[in-house]
């Protein structure tokens, strides 16, 4: 990966590197918002489009509205699981 990732995001770069080693670049891009992007609540993390292996001609972008919808759906899913476990 480029040194700029480490220079711009020193805290997040090791997590991105580990994810790429474990899942490959395509796997990271496909699951970025679920696996890495949540780290943004505790550290500065790049947008998926800023990753050095992202190619806008090959990969599709996710709009802010789509990301917000993913998080909303995930929160709803977790709340449904919590409610179901309480009712048992």
C-alpha positions in Angstrom: 0.0 0.0 0.0 1.1 3.5 -0.4 2.9 5.4 2.3 0.3 8.1 2.1 -2.3 5.9 3.8 0.1 5.5 6.8 1.0 9.2 6.8 -2.7 10.3 6.5 -4.2 7.7 8.8 -1.5 6.3 11.1 -3.9 4.7 13.5 -6.1 3.1 10.9 -3.4 1.9 8.5 -2.5 -1.2 10.5 -6.2 -2.3 10.5 -6.5 -1.8 6.8 -3.3 -3.7 6.2 -4.4 -6.6 8.4 -7.8 -6.7 6.6 -6.1 -6.8 3.2 -3.8 -9.6 4.3 -6.7 -11.6 5.7 -9.5 -10.9 3.2 -7.7 -9.4 0.1 -8.3 -6.1 -1.5 -11.7 -7.1 -3.0 -12.9 -8.5 0.3 -12.0 -5.3 2.1 -13.8 -3.1 -0.5 -16.9 -5.3 -0.4 -17.2 -5.3 3.4 -15.5 -2.0 4.2 -18.5 -0.3 5.8 -19.2 -3.2 8.1 -15.7 -4.3 9.0 -13.5 -1.2 9.0 -15.6 2.0 8.7 -17.0 1.6 12.3 -13.5 2.3 13.5 -14.2 5.9 12.5 -16.0 6.5 15.8 -12.6 6.1 17.7 -10.0 7.1 15.1 -9.6 8.9 11.7 -10.2 6.3 9.0 -10.2 6.9 5.2 -13.3 6.7 3.1 -13.3 3.6 0.9 -12.6 5.7 -2.2 -9.3 6.9 -0.5 -7.9 3.4 -0.2 -4.8 3.0 -2.4 -6.2 -0.1 -4.2 -9.6 1.5 -4.9 -10.1 2.0 -8.7 -13.0 4.1 -9.6 -13.2 2.6 -13.1 -13.5 -0.9 -11.6 -15.3 -0.4 -8.2 -18.6 1.2 -7.6 -19.0 3.9 -5.0 -21.5 3.9 -2.2 -23.3 7.2 -1.6 -23.7 8.8 1.8 -27.4 8.0 1.7 -26.6 4.3 1.0 -24.2 4.1 3.9 -26.7 5.8 6.2 -29.3 3.2 5.1 -26.9 0.4 5.8 -26.2 1.6 9.3 -29.9 2.2 9.9 -30.8 -1.3 8.8 -28.0 -2.7 10.9 -29.2 -0.8 14.0 -32.7 -2.1 13.4 -31.4 -5.6 13.0 -29.5 -5.4 16.3 -32.5 -3.9 18.1 -34.7 -6.7 16.8 -32.2 -9.3 18.1 -32.1 -7.6 21.5 -35.9 -7.5 21.7 -36.2 -11.1 20.7 -33.6 -12.2 23.4 -35.5 -10.2 26.0 -38.8 -11.9 25.2 -37.4 -15.4 25.7 
